[in-house]
Amino acid sequence: MSSLFNKLNPVEVYNYHQRHGLSNASIDAITWVLNQWPNPTLKVSSLSAQKPNHISTCQLQRREITLQDLQVINKIISSVPTGKLRHYKLALEAIIVYLKEALKWQTPEVKKLPWPDPDLRWYERITAQANDAFKLQSEYENVKTQFLKQRSALSAEFMALIIALEIAPLTIAHLVNIINDKDSIQRIERQTYLNINHLDKPSNQDGLPQSSRYHLPLFVYQSLTEYQAYSHSITEKQLLKGLDNLLTSFSISTQVSRHYQHLFQAVWHYRDNVVPSFLKDISYPERHVATPLVSVDNKDQQRQLARIYGIDYDEMAVTAIPKAHQASKKWPHLELQNNRNTITECAQELTHWPVDNILPTMLYRYTLELISFGGVKKQKLADSTIKKYCNIQLKFTSPLSYDQAIDQELLQQWSHNIYDNLATETEQLIMLYFFRFMRHQSLTDHLDISQFEPPLCPPGVDPFRISIEQLHEIVAKLIAPPYGELLQRLFCAVTVIISYFAMLRRGELLRLRLKDVFVDPANKQLFRFNITNTKEGTTKSRHSRVVYTVIPEEFAILVRIVIKNSELCEPHQHLIGFTEEPYHSRQLQYLLPVTKCIKAICGQQARFHHLRHSGVHLFMLQALHLAYNLPPEQTTNTEQMKRLLHGDVLAARFDYWLEGQPFSLCNDGILFDEITRQIGHEYYATTRWSYLHDIDWLYPFYRPGFGESQPREFSHSELRYLLGLKHDSNDLSRQLALISTDYQAKSINQKRQNHVLLTETALRQHLFKTNKNSVAQKPLSDFHTVSIAQDTVKYHQKWLGNANKISHDFLQYLFLEMRKAKEVNWPLLSQISQSPGKYQSLPMTKAQITALSNLPAIVLSNGIHPALTLTLACNVKNARHFAAVFRQPLWRWLTPSFVLTVNRKTKIDILLNRLKDNFAQSGETITLQKQPVGQSELTITLTPKLSETKLTPHKQHAKLADLQFVIQQTQLFLSHFQQTN
């Protein structure tokens, strides 16, 4: 058997096809084909970079069947001299379909396969059931109407039919599980969901079951709750027998019961016009994973928010990989394991990362969490288990520095080196658990562990979405003082905004250049982003793409401010950060604070990459509203989302494609191609699995007219059932008057009409009172009512804060003065920001201001070039004051030169030595002058070592904030603190 398939269970392949009615291949035939499959031949290019006798794990764990692979196994099958050849070819097809659909492998194009298109045959099975589908829908409505009037007991087969025709056309196996599982119903506040467990092997190696969350209409909620209250568990065989009898009474053939799902799918296809792609999505819960329900402790959130801009590394800590006999000293998690009783005392330790090796601190935090909270399955772990998971320090063949940790490519390279050197699968699994923990830390949240997952499990998925309300809170916390510096806060906020609305990965965001961003002059909320390869890196697919998006004005103004600030920069300069700011510095200064803020507001499971997930989800919703022509009021109840789904926004975002034409005149068959192209995916299946989590949000589109916010006509008998009234109750009119003001205003004759126009939302508000104890993914923001008008959130005003007060931060002061002059010289600002050696602001300290006040007035130089001068006595006291101010990193962009004027009667050597010893440093200019009368004095000239900005031709007429302007503002800044202290 091929090493590629040595762990592929033939029974799993067989069961998959039996559940879905896709193939009749036998287990024996599948087993034979797998045993005959030859080992894959790796490409020479993929091995050339490997060490001798060492092949990377990722090379062996590929998820791809090539045409060459098929040709080889087909040749083996073709050599079979008997009729078994047909069985083996059928088994080969079953294996390939399983790999593609269940395990998300890449397979050759359909036209190159040696058998008909499996999707086409699946669709043909559905269309073959068209006549029976119409019968089933008609008979179902009759039985449903009769049930609502008579309230007869619910049978298992009728309950299965309700689920299959009201929620989704699920398999028989899924229907049995739902009916038997009393935990399948979820009610969160006023929302009801159907939680469906996956039947296939889970994508995580923990073996934890995965599930998907469907919208649960009120009728199904009431009937399933009623049925499960008194029913007993049933088997698939019992349910099939009941369905056979029920469908026979409907005059529907029941010859092939395993094709019942195709019959249900035919109902949805013809009744609701569900397109094949969506029909597959709703039919198979294994195509999507539920997002977690998260709540965040408010105190913990505030504590984390206060630290998002704080420095979390310790430059003084040196923790290189120790030798074995030094382990207890250099690996603090070992001491923690031996003192579990003192865990409350040491829980606050090691809050900073050592810059040269973060691994000891990371292992300490990992151990601390396992001791405090247990594992994913058990709340309390034994000492031996903790040691097994945590004592992996000897497996770290190289340290992981802070700079490596914040860099995605370097971190990925380090993790591969560690993983590929592990000897056994057990060691790899234990290391993978540690990598998963690392991915939940702000510092290493960008670690991609999908490449370490075995190819014979579905690829890992990280299901999480950041709501538009949470996005508002994230931007609000990042942009507003008192934490963070002015420009850092601006860049962090814009990083979040662009990553969300342009659906960018972190590297794509950092590599975005000025020439890659275009603002439509006619609509300044419409942006075009060119995502391409640059000298700093490539896109994941190595292909360029163009993204069109509309950003709400309260966010768009911040993006335009960043673009406006950089008008004097070269087009190839990056958008985020200062001119020439290194890649690793931008990760540290802008991505890390954003990641911390996301985790503080949305929970530790949230990651920076989920901004892209959420933007993709928004893009999909906008595309569906365009295609289905649905008003946003029928799909969402939040004001922010309604704005983003408004017709004007859709028209603007898709104008590049529609070119002013209505969508009905466009080729709607390529809508998914347009979506995946802008996302940067080759296949919709990738987008569906990895980005479009859950399925409940799709219900108004695949069951049009029955979404909870879509008004429809309810019969009196149905309303009595939904409201929990008896079938002959007279209390219906009173209850409806409480629900609907329109109903209350009707006359008695109008109220007696059999149908009432309502929404399920109105019924839910009446039925389900808000329960404070229910588990919910709370907005966790100040915008609880989610009613934010477009012009009420002035983030740019929050960003500027109190602009009338002079900041202690010179860079901030100079930037604001340039803004007042309406000409920001970003290259000059960038040079000043770089002068401390790091791209960060250094505000004047109290000690520096005190020293400055003891110096004489600092004035503008009378020389040809812009400079500052001060004249003072050449003594040790003044030298100390001068050094306390101008020898600090903040003013390294100013070069001092000294002119010592000495009275002819004064001893020159004393003053000159004092100047050299206390004022001047090596390489600085010293000029000696003599004068016949007057006291000796020292004149210090501070000259900027900045390069003038080279203007492009179209900027030659600009009123430039040049060096003279910078020096003038520097003099005003220093004079202010001299006078006010």
FENTA-V750170 format. One record per helix or strand of 2 or more residues. SS is the DSSP state (alpha for helix, beta for strand). FROM is the first residue (numbers start at 1). TO is the last residue. Records with the same first field share a line. If there is no record, write none. Layout:
BEGIN
SS: FROM-TO, FROM-TO
END
This chain:
BEGIN
alpha: 10-20, 27-36, 44-48, 57-60, 67-78, 84-101, 110-112, 118-127, 130-150, 156-166, 172-180, 218-230, 236-249, 257-272, 276-283, 285-287, 298-305, 324-330, 332-338, 340-346, 359-373, 383-390, 393-395, 402-406, 408-420, 425-439, 450-452, 468-479, 486-501, 506-510, 514-516, 553-565, 583-602, 610-628, 632-634, 639-644, 647-653, 655-658, 663-665, 668-679, 684-690, 696-702, 716-722, 732-739, 741-744, 748-751, 760-767, 795-800, 810-820, 826-834, 846-853, 876-886, 889-891, 908-919, 953-955, 963-980
beta: 185-188, 191-197, 211-215, 313-314, 353-354, 517-519, 526-531, 545-550, 712-715, 755-758, 859-860, 867-872, 894-903, 926-931, 937-944
END
